[in-house]
Amino acid sequence: MTPYTTTCRPRRSRGFTLVEMLTVMALLVIIMGIALPNIDVARFRLDGEVQSLALMVNSSQRLAVLRQYDIVLAFDESDRMIRLHHDTDNDGEMESGEEVRYIRLEEEVVFGQGGATELVPGPSTVTFTETQGGLPSLTFRRNGSASETGVIYLTSLRASRASGYSHHSRAIEVERATGQVTCMSNKTLTWEIGC
């Protein structure tokens, strides 16, 4: 019988070499250097804020139906704030004992059209003519209808200061009869449904 001989091969390490890791890191830095300047952070913030505001407006309409009293949204354009008022006695006036909340727009987001055309003609970037406390306001009735048809325009701070950013314009449209809320984006100089 012949004895069997075995040869031992040295085990190879299963990690990465320093050269491989540096190569991968260099490629990532190059890709990030190309991609980061093209990311429009202001537009992403705007989209998130518009979706949050559209959800709040829609929730206010449903809350008016659920609670069976008016919910009033007043828009303070200069302070970039929305006042949410639970008008429990349906008289249109803020009184002690009625819940009032203030919601501030995200940084870099302002009321405005940003160079886009109007969807609904109106006196300003919030087209509701009804007022509460001197602010344009929208009232959702307990049957789900809105006080009037109108639009809330939002844009980025950049678009409000410089031309060429109409693609940063967003609108939230409210229908009077049903209280339906529609979110719209200005893309390629036309309004399209969706944010």
TAJOBEL-V587341 format. One record per backbone hydrogen bond with DSSP energy under -0.5 kcal/mol. CO is the residue of the C=O (numbers start at 1). NH is the residue of the N-H. E is the energy in kcal/mol with one decimal. If there is no record, write none. Layout:
co->(CO,CO)
nh->(NH,NH)
e->(E,E)
//
This chain:
co->(1,7,17,18,19,20,21,22,23,24,25,26,27,28,29,30,31,32,35,35,36,38,39,40,41,42,43,44,45,46,47,48,49,50,51,52,53,54,55,56,57,58,59,60,61,62,63,64,64,70,71,72,72,73,74,74,75,75,76,76,80,81,82,82,83,83,84,85,85,86,87,87,93,95,99,101,102,103,106,108,110,113,125,130,132,135,136,138,139,139,140,141,145,150,151,151,152,153,154,155,156,157,158,158,165,166,169,170,171,171,172,173,174,175,176,180,182,183,184,185,185,187,190,192)
nh->(3,9,21,22,23,24,25,26,27,28,29,30,31,32,33,34,35,36,38,39,39,40,41,44,45,46,47,48,49,50,51,52,53,54,55,56,57,58,59,60,61,62,63,64,65,66,67,68,69,87,140,74,85,138,76,83,77,136,80,81,105,76,84,103,74,85,101,72,87,88,70,90,95,98,86,84,104,82,109,157,155,116,153,137,135,132,75,73,141,147,71,144,141,174,127,153,172,112,170,110,160,161,161,162,168,169,186,154,173,184,152,182,150,179,146,175,173,194,171,187,192,190,187,185)
e->(-0.5,-0.6,-2.2,-2.4,-2.0,-2.2,-2.3,-2.2,-2.1,-2.2,-2.2,-2.0,-2.4,-2.7,-2.2,-1.4,-2.6,-2.7,-1.3,-0.5,-1.5,-0.5,-1.1,-1.6,-2.5,-2.3,-2.6,-2.1,-2.4,-2.7,-2.2,-2.0,-2.7,-2.8,-2.0,-2.2,-2.7,-2.4,-2.7,-2.1,-1.7,-1.8,-2.5,-2.0,-1.4,-2.6,-3.0,-1.3,-0.8,-1.9,-2.9,-0.5,-3.0,-2.7,-0.6,-3.1,-1.0,-0.6,-0.6,-2.2,-3.0,-2.9,-0.5,-3.0,-2.5,-0.6,-2.6,-2.7,-1.0,-1.6,-0.9,-1.7,-0.6,-1.9,-2.9,-3.1,-0.5,-2.8,-2.0,-2.4,-2.6,-1.6,-2.8,-3.0,-1.2,-2.2,-2.8,-3.2,-0.6,-1.9,-1.9,-1.9,-2.9,-2.8,-2.5,-0.5,-2.3,-1.3,-2.8,-2.7,-1.7,-0.9,-0.6,-1.6,-2.3,-1.8,-2.4,-2.5,-0.5,-3.1,-2.2,-2.7,-1.7,-1.5,-3.0,-2.3,-3.2,-3.5,-2.4,-0.8,-2.9,-2.4,-2.4,-2.8)
//
